[in-house]
């Protein structure tokens, strides 16, 4: 029996939110960790970087829709008319879901290659399905946010 004890990893301290551009909502890293079930093995520095990239990606996908909303007088996403569930605009919830999913995809793809054992190959294969699911969820959240259909069908 070893006398070495390693406590479970926990985040260093509550992080300041990732500030967005003023129109889109800021992203609370503590809440994102809870939604994503991320522990302290993902450092705040890695998480913050992934969230910044995710915000940029989602913001770009919604650029034209945002311009239409601004032209209608909305100074932020909160000001766009939408139903509320649990005291929050559904549009804000969809935005945060898209950012959360994009963040998770980035983290999984960037940091899964550290463990190269045979067991990690099986785990990586299982995560591919998860990455595909997260990408789908991100696309659906963006499409729902901007009012676009979830599927695109083209006749050839």
N, CA, C and O atoms as a DFTB+ gen file, in Angstrom:
624 C
 N C O
     1  1       0.846      -1.175       0.000
     2  2       0.000       0.000       0.000
     3  2       0.887       1.233       0.000
     4  3       1.874       1.305       0.733
     5  1       0.533       2.175      -0.810
     6  2       1.291       3.397      -0.937
     7  2       0.729       4.473      -0.020
     8  3      -0.477       4.528       0.225
     9  1       1.605       5.318       0.480
    10  2       1.138       6.421       1.313
    11  2       0.852       7.662       0.490
    12  3       0.440       8.692       1.022
    13  1       1.075       7.555      -0.834
    14  2       0.822       8.698      -1.700
    15  2      -0.673       8.863      -1.911
    16  3      -1.372       7.892      -2.202
    17  1      -1.164      10.076      -1.765
    18  2      -2.576      10.368      -1.961
    19  2      -2.695      11.565      -2.884
    20  3      -2.115      12.622      -2.635
    21  1      -3.453      11.383      -3.953
    22  2      -3.681      12.487      -4.883
    23  2      -5.158      12.835      -4.853
    24  3      -5.980      12.051      -5.329
    25  1      -5.514      13.977      -4.312
    26  2      -6.923      14.369      -4.296
    27  2      -7.446      14.586      -5.716
    28  3      -6.672      14.826      -6.643
    29  1      -8.736      14.501      -5.870
    30  2      -9.352      14.731      -7.175
    31  2      -9.040      16.144      -7.643
    32  3      -8.999      17.090      -6.856
    33  1      -8.822      16.257      -8.935
    34  2      -8.501      17.561      -9.505
    35  2      -9.726      18.469      -9.482
    36  3     -10.830      18.062      -9.843
    37  1      -9.505      19.697      -9.053
    38  2     -10.564      20.702      -9.065
    39  2      -9.995      21.965      -9.693
    40  3      -8.789      22.201      -9.625
    41  1     -10.839      22.769     -10.297
    42  2     -10.340      24.014     -10.884
    43  2      -9.645      24.883      -9.847
    44  3     -10.022      24.897      -8.675
    45  1      -8.609      25.620     -10.302
    46  2      -7.796      26.418      -9.387
    47  2      -8.622      27.429      -8.598
    48  3      -8.543      27.469      -7.370
    49  1      -9.390      28.219      -9.271
    50  2     -10.195      29.258      -8.637
    51  2     -11.291      29.633      -9.625
    52  3     -11.172      29.364     -10.820
    53  1     -12.338      30.243      -9.136
    54  2     -13.363      30.676     -10.089
    55  2     -12.754      31.616     -11.134
    56  3     -12.062      32.577     -10.801
    57  1     -13.024      31.320     -12.370
    58  2     -12.458      32.094     -13.474
    59  2     -13.352      33.266     -13.832
    60  3     -14.570      33.215     -13.663
    61  1     -12.731      34.312     -14.323
    62  2     -13.517      35.418     -14.844
    63  2     -14.123      34.960     -16.164
    64  3     -13.527      34.147     -16.870
    65  1     -15.292      35.470     -16.499
    66  2     -15.941      35.050     -17.742
    67  2     -15.118      35.454     -18.964
    68  3     -14.316      36.386     -18.909
    69  1     -15.328      34.747     -20.052
    70  2     -14.767      35.161     -21.334
    71  2     -15.696      36.258     -21.848
    72  3     -16.870      36.014     -22.125
    73  1     -15.161      37.453     -21.970
    74  2     -15.981      38.574     -22.427
    75  2     -16.131      38.495     -23.935
    76  3     -15.167      38.292     -24.674
    77  1     -17.365      38.661     -24.359
    78  2     -17.668      38.607     -25.777
    79  2     -17.639      40.027     -26.327
    80  3     -17.101      40.925     -25.678
    81  1     -18.197      40.244     -27.489
    82  2     -18.076      41.539     -28.153
    83  2     -19.107      42.578     -27.714
    84  3     -19.160      43.673     -28.274
    85  1     -19.915      42.245     -26.729
    86  2     -20.919      43.191     -26.257
    87  2     -22.304      42.895     -26.794
    88  3     -23.299      43.205     -26.138
    89  1     -22.390      42.299     -27.978
    90  2     -23.696      41.940     -28.521
    91  2     -24.047      40.513     -28.111
    92  3     -25.165      40.250     -27.669
    93  1     -23.109      39.607     -28.254
    94  2     -23.299      38.227     -27.811
    95  2     -22.987      38.142     -26.323
    96  3     -22.194      38.939     -25.821
    97  1     -23.590      37.194     -25.602
    98  2     -23.352      37.115     -24.152
    99  2     -21.942      36.630     -23.810
   100  3     -21.320      35.880     -24.564
   101  1     -21.461      37.082     -22.650
   102  2     -20.200      36.570     -22.125
   103  2     -20.396      35.111     -21.737
   104  3     -21.524      34.652     -21.557
   105  1     -19.283      34.383     -21.609
   106  2     -19.356      32.959     -21.291
   107  2     -18.704      32.718     -19.935
   108  3     -17.509      32.951     -19.752
   109  1     -19.504      32.252     -18.999
   110  2     -19.040      31.935     -17.650
   111  2     -18.344      30.575     -17.687
   112  3     -18.979      29.562     -17.980
   113  1     -17.044      30.547     -17.392
   114  2     -16.274      29.300     -17.481
   115  2     -16.677      28.283     -16.423
   116  3     -16.620      27.079     -16.673
   117  1     -17.078      28.744     -15.257
   118  2     -17.511      27.817     -14.208
   119  2     -18.776      27.089     -14.655
   120  3     -18.879      25.870     -14.516
   121  1     -19.736      27.837     -15.191
   122  2     -20.964      27.210     -15.686
   123  2     -20.679      26.297     -16.873
   124  3     -21.266      25.220     -16.978
   125  1     -19.786      26.714     -17.768
   126  2     -19.443      25.874     -18.910
   127  2     -18.820      24.568     -18.434
   128  3     -19.137      23.504     -18.966
   129  1     -17.937      24.632     -17.438
   130  2     -17.345      23.406     -16.878
   131  2     -18.443      22.477     -16.353
   132  3     -18.398      21.267     -16.576
   133  1     -19.417      23.043     -15.665
   134  2     -20.495      22.222     -15.113
   135  2     -21.342      21.610     -16.221
   136  3     -21.686      20.430     -16.159
   137  1     -21.680      22.402     -17.233
   138  2     -22.481      21.888     -18.347
   139  2     -21.745      20.793     -19.103
   140  3     -22.366      19.858     -19.609
   141  1     -20.429      20.905     -19.180
   142  2     -19.629      19.972     -19.970
   143  2     -18.999      18.853     -19.152
   144  3     -18.372      17.951     -19.707
   145  1     -19.163      18.909     -17.850
   146  2     -18.538      17.947     -16.944
   147  2     -17.019      17.934     -17.085
   148  3     -16.400      16.870     -17.104
   149  1     -16.424      19.119     -17.184
   150  2     -14.973      19.245     -17.290
   151  2     -14.377      19.430     -15.909
   152  3     -14.867      20.236     -15.119
   153  1     -13.327      18.692     -15.619
   154  2     -12.652      18.876     -14.338
   155  2     -11.383      19.705     -14.556
   156  3     -11.190      20.276     -15.629
   157  1     -10.526      19.770     -13.546
   158  2      -9.344      20.621     -13.614
   159  2      -8.234      20.041     -14.477
   160  3      -7.197      20.681     -14.652
   161  1      -8.430      18.837     -15.024
   162  2      -7.418      18.332     -15.957
   163  2      -7.378      19.219     -17.207
   164  3      -6.379      19.244     -17.925
   165  1      -8.469      19.941     -17.458
   166  2      -8.480      20.973     -18.491
   167  2      -8.211      22.283     -17.771
   168  3      -9.070      22.794     -17.051
   169  1      -7.034      22.817     -17.965
   170  2      -6.660      24.039     -17.256
   171  2      -7.506      25.213     -17.716
   172  3      -8.086      25.188     -18.802
   173  1      -7.572      26.232     -16.888
   174  2      -8.312      27.437     -17.253
   175  2      -7.744      28.066     -18.520
   176  3      -8.491      28.606     -19.335
   177  1      -6.429      28.000     -18.687
   178  2      -5.799      28.573     -19.876
   179  2      -6.267      27.850     -21.132
   180  3      -6.622      28.492     -22.120
   181  1      -6.272      26.514     -21.102
   182  2      -6.749      25.735     -22.254
   183  2      -8.234      25.988     -22.501
   184  3      -8.659      26.181     -23.640
   185  1      -9.010      25.985     -21.432
   186  2     -10.446      26.188     -21.558
   187  2     -10.750      27.566     -22.133
   188  3     -11.557      27.697     -23.053
   189  1     -10.109      28.577     -21.594
   190  2     -10.342      29.948     -22.064
   191  2     -10.024      30.065     -23.554
   192  3     -10.797      30.662     -24.304
   193  1      -8.904      29.506     -23.987
   194  2      -8.518      29.572     -25.398
   195  2      -9.560      28.876     -26.276
   196  3      -9.944      29.404     -27.319
   197  1     -10.015      27.698     -25.859
   198  2     -11.021      26.968     -26.630
   199  2     -12.344      27.722     -26.685
   200  3     -13.021      27.714     -27.713
   201  1     -12.714      28.371     -25.589
   202  2     -13.963      29.139     -25.565
   203  2     -13.866      30.355     -26.487
   204  3     -14.826      30.678     -27.185
   205  1     -12.724      31.026     -26.494
   206  2     -12.545      32.184     -27.381
   207  2     -12.712      31.747     -28.836
   208  3     -13.401      32.411     -29.610
   209  1     -12.082      30.632     -29.207
   210  2     -12.184      30.125     -30.577
   211  2     -13.627      29.721     -30.880
   212  3     -14.126      29.985     -31.974
   213  1     -14.297      29.085     -29.922
   214  2     -15.694      28.670     -30.108
   215  2     -16.601      29.885     -30.291
   216  3     -17.469      29.881     -31.164
   217  1     -16.409      30.917     -29.480
   218  2     -17.214      32.144     -29.624
   219  2     -17.016      32.748     -31.008
   220  3     -17.978      33.127     -31.676
   221  1     -15.769      32.833     -31.425
   222  2     -15.491      33.395     -32.746
   223  2     -16.199      32.582     -33.827
   224  3     -16.813      33.155     -34.728
   225  1     -16.121      31.272     -33.747
   226  2     -16.741      30.397     -34.745
   227  2     -18.253      30.600     -34.793
   228  3     -18.825      30.798     -35.865
   229  1     -18.897      30.551     -33.626
   230  2     -20.354      30.707     -33.577
   231  2     -20.754      32.121     -34.001
   232  3     -21.724      32.289     -34.740
   233  1     -20.027      33.127     -33.549
   234  2     -20.322      34.510     -33.940
   235  2     -20.258      34.670     -35.460
   236  3     -21.102      35.343     -36.052
   237  1     -19.260      34.054     -36.087
   238  2     -19.122      34.146     -37.544
   239  2     -20.298      33.471     -38.260
   240  3     -20.804      33.989     -39.255
   241  1     -20.727      32.317     -37.748
   242  2     -21.840      31.602     -38.371
   243  2     -23.146      32.392     -38.282
   244  3     -24.043      32.219     -39.107
   245  1     -23.239      33.250     -37.286
   246  2     -24.475      34.011     -37.058
   247  2     -24.360      35.470     -37.501
   248  3     -25.239      36.274     -37.189
   249  1     -23.310      35.822     -38.212
   250  2     -23.010      37.204     -38.550
   251  2     -24.153      37.896     -39.293
   252  3     -24.588      38.977     -38.898
   253  1     -24.631      37.281     -40.352
   254  2     -25.687      37.923     -41.149
   255  2     -26.974      38.075     -40.345
   256  3     -27.634      39.111     -40.426
   257  1     -27.335      37.057     -39.572
   258  2     -28.534      37.110     -38.741
   259  2     -28.412      38.243     -37.713
   260  3     -29.375      38.967     -37.458
   261  1     -27.228      38.385     -37.135
   262  2     -27.004      39.458     -36.164
   263  2     -27.220      40.819     -36.810
   264  3     -27.844      41.693     -36.208
   265  1     -26.718      41.014     -38.020
   266  2     -26.867      42.299     -38.705
   267  2     -28.348      42.640     -38.912
   268  3     -28.745      43.797     -38.770
   269  1     -29.155      41.640     -39.243
   270  2     -30.594      41.857     -39.408
   271  2     -31.208      42.281     -38.074
   272  3     -32.043      43.184     -38.036
   273  1     -30.801      41.638     -36.987
   274  2     -31.341      41.965     -35.666
   275  2     -30.917      43.362     -35.226
   276  3     -31.704      44.099     -34.632
   277  1     -29.667      43.722     -35.523
   278  2     -29.195      45.072     -35.188
   279  2     -29.963      46.127     -35.986
   280  3     -30.311      47.183     -35.457
   281  1     -30.223      45.837     -37.252
   282  2     -30.985      46.771     -38.085
   283  2     -32.401      46.957     -37.546
   284  3     -33.012      48.009     -37.736
   285  1     -32.919      45.923     -36.869
   286  2     -34.258      46.010     -36.270
   287  2     -34.220      46.690     -34.899
   288  3     -35.262      46.864     -34.267
   289  1     -33.023      47.075     -34.435
   290  2     -32.911      47.826     -33.194
   291  2     -32.372      47.073     -31.992
   292  3     -32.256      47.658     -30.915
   293  1     -32.036      45.784     -32.137
   294  2     -31.516      45.015     -30.997
   295  2     -30.058      45.387     -30.736
   296  3     -29.211      45.277     -31.623
   297  1     -29.776      45.826     -29.513
   298  2     -28.411      46.203     -29.138
   299  2     -27.618      45.041     -28.570
   300  3     -26.409      45.147     -28.366
   301  1     -28.307      43.919     -28.311
   302  2     -27.650      42.700     -27.838
   303  2     -28.594      41.531     -28.093
   304  3     -29.768      41.728     -28.404
   305  1     -28.080      40.330     -27.961
   306  2     -28.910      39.143     -28.165
   307  2     -30.072      39.130     -27.184
   308  3     -31.171      38.697     -27.531
   309  1     -29.843      39.595     -25.973
   310  2     -30.904      39.659     -24.958
   311  2     -32.100      40.496     -25.411
   312  3     -33.222      40.270     -24.958
   313  1     -31.866      41.458     -26.300
   314  2     -32.931      42.355     -26.739
   315  2     -33.738      41.819     -27.922
   316  3     -34.734      42.424     -28.317
   317  1     -33.311      40.685     -28.490
   318  2     -34.071      40.083     -29.584
   319  2     -35.264      39.362     -28.958
   320  3     -35.112      38.575     -28.024
   321  1     -36.435      39.642     -29.483
   322  2     -37.652      39.047     -28.939
   323  2     -37.624      37.524     -29.084
   324  3     -37.449      36.986     -30.177
   325  1     -37.801      36.848     -27.946
   326  2     -37.790      35.387     -27.939
   327  2     -38.441      34.903     -26.651
   328  3     -38.448      35.623     -25.653
   329  1     -38.985      33.696     -26.663
   330  2     -39.538      33.142     -25.427
   331  2     -38.438      32.958     -24.386
   332  3     -37.258      32.829     -24.712
   333  1     -38.858      32.949     -23.137
   334  2     -37.932      32.665     -22.040
   335  2     -38.305      31.347     -21.402
   336  3     -39.482      31.029     -21.230
   337  1     -37.286      30.588     -21.054
   338  2     -37.469      29.358     -20.286
   339  2     -36.498      29.431     -19.120
   340  3     -35.310      29.695     -19.302
   341  1     -37.009      29.198     -17.938
   342  2     -36.213      29.262     -16.713
   343  2     -35.548      30.631     -16.550
   344  3     -34.420      30.736     -16.069
   345  1     -36.272      31.677     -16.963
   346  2     -35.796      33.039     -16.766
   347  2     -34.737      33.503     -17.741
   348  3     -34.154      34.570     -17.550
   349  1     -34.472      32.727     -18.789
   350  2     -33.442      33.118     -19.760
   351  2     -33.998      33.000     -21.172
   352  3     -34.748      32.073     -21.479
   353  1     -33.627      33.943     -22.023
   354  2     -34.031      33.903     -23.422
   355  2     -33.580      32.588     -24.050
   356  3     -32.451      32.144     -23.844
   357  1     -34.469      31.975     -24.813
   358  2     -34.122      30.733     -25.513
   359  2     -32.955      30.981     -26.465
   360  3     -32.131      30.092     -26.674
   361  1     -32.877      32.171     -27.038
   362  2     -31.779      32.482     -27.954
   363  2     -30.430      32.505     -27.234
   364  3     -29.428      32.042     -27.780
   365  1     -30.401      33.035     -26.026
   366  2     -29.162      33.023     -25.237
   367  2     -28.788      31.588     -24.898
   368  3     -27.618      31.216     -24.975
   369  1     -29.773      30.784     -24.524
   370  2     -29.512      29.379     -24.215
   371  2     -28.946      28.662     -25.433
   372  3     -27.987      27.900     -25.306
   373  1     -29.519      28.891     -26.604
   374  2     -29.022      28.249     -27.825
   375  2     -27.601      28.703     -28.150
   376  3     -26.763      27.899     -28.558
   377  1     -27.338      29.991     -27.969
   378  2     -25.986      30.494     -28.214
   379  2     -24.980      29.804     -27.291
   380  3     -23.931      29.343     -27.741
   381  1     -25.305      29.737     -26.001
   382  2     -24.393      29.119     -25.045
   383  2     -24.227      27.629     -25.325
   384  3     -23.144      27.080     -25.121
   385  1     -25.287      26.969     -25.789
   386  2     -25.171      25.548     -26.167
   387  2     -24.213      25.388     -27.340
   388  3     -23.360      24.501     -27.327
   389  1     -24.347      26.236     -28.349
   390  2     -23.456      26.155     -29.503
   391  2     -22.003      26.372     -29.084
   392  3     -21.116      25.636     -29.514
   393  1     -21.761      27.372     -28.253
   394  2     -20.394      27.652     -27.786
   395  2     -19.869      26.503     -26.934
   396  3     -18.706      26.120     -27.064
   397  1     -20.704      25.953     -26.070
   398  2     -20.287      24.836     -25.221
   399  2     -19.905      23.631     -26.072
   400  3     -18.866      23.013     -25.838
   401  1     -20.731      23.294     -27.052
   402  2     -20.436      22.143     -27.918
   403  2     -19.162      22.375     -28.721
   404  3     -18.333      21.472     -28.832
   405  1     -18.993      23.570     -29.282
   406  2     -17.791      23.882     -30.055
   407  2     -16.545      23.814     -29.174
   408  3     -15.491      23.362     -29.620
   409  1     -16.664      24.258     -27.940
   410  2     -15.546      24.184     -26.996
   411  2     -15.174      22.739     -26.718
   412  3     -13.996      22.382     -26.733
   413  1     -16.183      21.901     -26.462
   414  2     -15.919      20.496     -26.179
   415  2     -15.250      19.805     -27.363
   416  3     -14.325      19.015     -27.177
   417  1     -15.707      20.094     -28.566
   418  2     -15.096      19.501     -29.759
   419  2     -13.621      19.878     -29.828
   420  3     -12.766      19.022     -30.054
   421  1     -13.327      21.153     -29.634
   422  2     -11.944      21.614     -29.691
   423  2     -11.084      20.919     -28.633
   424  3      -9.971      20.481     -28.923
   425  1     -11.595      20.821     -27.427
   426  2     -10.821      20.194     -26.357
   427  2     -10.586      18.717     -26.630
   428  3      -9.478      18.222     -26.426
   429  1     -11.601      18.013     -27.084
   430  2     -11.450      16.586     -27.364
   431  2     -10.438      16.373     -28.490
   432  3      -9.562      15.515     -28.383
   433  1     -10.555      17.137     -29.549
   434  2      -9.658      16.951     -30.691
   435  2      -8.227      17.359     -30.376
   436  3      -7.290      16.755     -30.898
   437  1      -8.039      18.347     -29.554
   438  2      -6.690      18.841     -29.267
   439  2      -5.936      18.014     -28.233
   440  3      -4.712      17.912     -28.306
   441  1      -6.637      17.425     -27.278
   442  2      -5.934      16.843     -26.144
   443  2      -6.100      15.349     -25.978
   444  3      -5.607      14.792     -24.997
   445  1      -6.774      14.679     -26.897
   446  2      -6.943      13.239     -26.741
   447  2      -5.713      12.463     -27.156
   448  3      -5.569      11.306     -26.759
   449  1      -4.822      13.044     -27.936
   450  2      -3.660      12.319     -28.449
   451  2      -2.527      12.170     -27.458
   452  3      -1.478      11.640     -27.825
   453  1      -2.681      12.605     -26.230
   454  2      -1.596      12.528     -25.263
   455  2      -1.355      11.093     -24.826
   456  3      -0.202      10.683     -24.690
   457  1      -2.405      10.323     -24.604
   458  2      -2.305       8.939     -24.175
   459  2      -2.296       8.046     -25.411
   460  3      -3.267       8.027     -26.166
   461  1      -1.205       7.303     -25.626
   462  2      -1.091       6.499     -26.843
   463  2      -1.131       5.006     -26.566
   464  3      -0.648       4.221     -27.381
   465  1      -1.690       4.596     -25.446
   466  2      -1.820       3.176     -25.153
   467  2      -2.932       2.560     -25.989
   468  3      -3.737       3.274     -26.586
   469  1      -2.973       1.223     -26.029
   470  2      -4.010       0.527     -26.797
   471  2      -5.399       0.892     -26.288
   472  3      -6.332       1.041     -27.077
   473  1      -5.538       1.035     -24.981
   474  2      -6.830       1.413     -24.414
   475  2      -7.277       2.780     -24.876
   476  3      -8.473       3.031     -25.027
   477  1      -6.318       3.670     -25.104
   478  2      -6.697       5.013     -25.551
   479  2      -7.208       4.997     -26.980
   480  3      -7.999       5.859     -27.361
   481  1      -6.762       4.018     -27.788
   482  2      -7.289       3.910     -29.155
   483  2      -8.774       3.628     -29.133
   484  3      -9.536       4.230     -29.890
   485  1      -9.195       2.707     -28.261
   486  2     -10.620       2.409     -28.137
   487  2     -11.380       3.624     -27.620
   488  3     -12.480       3.929     -28.082
   489  1     -10.779       4.308     -26.658
   490  2     -11.417       5.505     -26.107
   491  2     -11.524       6.597     -27.183
   492  3     -12.535       7.295     -27.258
   493  1     -10.486       6.743     -28.011
   494  2     -10.508       7.740     -29.079
   495  2     -11.603       7.414     -30.089
   496  3     -12.292       8.312     -30.573
   497  1     -11.767       6.125     -30.409
   498  2     -12.840       5.727     -31.332
   499  2     -14.201       6.084     -30.752
   500  3     -15.079       6.550     -31.478
   501  1     -14.386       5.873     -29.455
   502  2     -15.655       6.212     -28.811
   503  2     -15.867       7.723     -28.815
   504  3     -16.995       8.196     -28.955
   505  1     -14.771       8.483     -28.662
   506  2     -14.895       9.931     -28.652
   507  2     -15.233      10.479     -30.025
   508  3     -15.850      11.540     -30.122
   509  1     -14.838       9.773     -31.113
   510  2     -15.191      10.230     -32.453
   511  2     -16.697      10.363     -32.582
   512  3     -17.204      11.333     -33.146
   513  1     -17.406       9.375     -32.050
   514  2     -18.863       9.450     -32.067
   515  2     -19.309      10.669     -31.262
   516  3     -20.207      11.401     -31.680
   517  1     -18.693      10.880     -30.132
   518  2     -19.040      12.009     -29.295
   519  2     -18.759      13.333     -30.009
   520  3     -19.556      14.267     -29.921
   521  1     -17.626      13.415     -30.715
   522  2     -17.285      14.628     -31.455
   523  2     -18.317      14.874     -32.534
   524  3     -18.753      16.008     -32.734
   525  1     -18.712      13.814     -33.236
   526  2     -19.742      13.964     -34.272
   527  2     -21.058      14.448     -33.662
   528  3     -21.725      15.319     -34.220
   529  1     -21.424      13.882     -32.522
   530  2     -22.651      14.303     -31.840
   531  2     -22.567      15.758     -31.406
   532  3     -23.534      16.508     -31.539
   533  1     -21.410      16.159     -30.886
   534  2     -21.236      17.544     -30.445
   535  2     -21.280      18.517     -31.618
   536  3     -21.855      19.600     -31.509
   537  1     -20.673      18.133     -32.742
   538  2     -20.734      18.988     -33.934
   539  2     -22.182      19.141     -34.411
   540  3     -22.612      20.234     -34.776
   541  1     -22.919      18.040     -34.402
   542  2     -24.334      18.099     -34.788
   543  2     -25.103      19.020     -33.850
   544  3     -25.865      19.876     -34.299
   545  1     -24.902      18.844     -32.546
   546  2     -25.602      19.678     -31.571
   547  2     -25.256      21.152     -31.743
   548  3     -26.118      22.017     -31.587
   549  1     -23.993      21.439     -32.066
   550  2     -23.595      22.823     -32.301
   551  2     -24.312      23.380     -33.527
   552  3     -24.851      24.486     -33.484
   553  1     -24.319      22.614     -34.623
   554  2     -24.997      23.076     -35.848
   555  2     -26.484      23.288     -35.607
   556  3     -27.060      24.275     -36.066
   557  1     -27.101      22.362     -34.888
   558  2     -28.532      22.490     -34.602
   559  2     -28.808      23.725     -33.750
   560  3     -29.772      24.449     -34.000
   561  1     -27.971      23.969     -32.751
   562  2     -28.173      25.145     -31.898
   563  2     -28.036      26.428     -32.716
   564  3     -28.834      27.351     -32.555
   565  1     -27.035      26.491     -33.588
   566  2     -26.864      27.672     -34.446
   567  2     -28.064      27.815     -35.372
   568  3     -28.614      28.908     -35.504
   569  1     -28.476      26.728     -36.013
   570  2     -29.617      26.787     -36.928
   571  2     -30.893      27.212     -36.202
   572  3     -31.655      28.033     -36.714
   573  1     -31.127      26.657     -35.016
   574  2     -32.308      27.045     -34.239
   575  2     -32.231      28.514     -33.842
   576  3     -33.241      29.218     -33.869
   577  1     -31.053      28.975     -33.478
   578  2     -30.857      30.367     -33.071
   579  2     -31.207      31.327     -34.204
   580  3     -31.907      32.316     -33.983
   581  1     -30.734      31.048     -35.394
   582  2     -30.929      31.993     -36.496
   583  2     -32.174      31.685     -37.330
   584  3     -32.448      32.364     -38.320
   585  1     -32.922      30.661     -36.926
   586  2     -34.185      30.355     -37.600
   587  2     -34.031      29.620     -38.916
   588  3     -34.885      29.725     -39.796
   589  1     -32.948      28.878     -39.051
   590  2     -32.696      28.105     -40.274
   591  2     -33.052      26.641     -40.007
   592  3     -32.914      26.161     -38.882
   593  1     -33.501      25.949     -41.024
   594  2     -33.850      24.538     -40.887
   595  2     -32.622      23.737     -40.433
   596  3     -31.487      24.095     -40.746
   597  1     -32.861      22.672     -39.708
   598  2     -31.770      21.833     -39.237
   599  2     -31.160      20.976     -40.348
   600  3     -30.040      20.487     -40.203
   601  1     -31.873      20.794     -41.436
   602  2     -31.332      19.974     -42.517
   603  2     -31.407      20.723     -43.834
   604  3     -32.284      21.559     -44.049
   605  1     -30.470      20.404     -44.705
   606  2     -30.436      20.989     -46.024
   607  2     -30.584      19.865     -47.034
   608  3     -29.827      18.894     -47.018
   609  1     -31.558      20.006     -47.903
   610  2     -31.795      18.987     -48.916
   611  2     -31.660      19.633     -50.279
   612  3     -32.277      20.662     -50.558
   613  1     -30.849      19.021     -51.124
   614  2     -30.668      19.536     -52.473
   615  2     -31.014      18.444     -53.465
   616  3     -30.687      17.275     -53.260
   617  1     -31.667      18.828     -54.526
   618  2     -31.934      17.903     -55.615
   619  2     -30.799      18.007     -56.619
   620  3     -30.354      19.098     -56.972
   621  1     -30.353      16.871     -57.059
   622  2     -29.227      16.864     -58.010
   623  2     -29.766      16.652     -59.411
   624  3     -28.995      16.611     -60.370
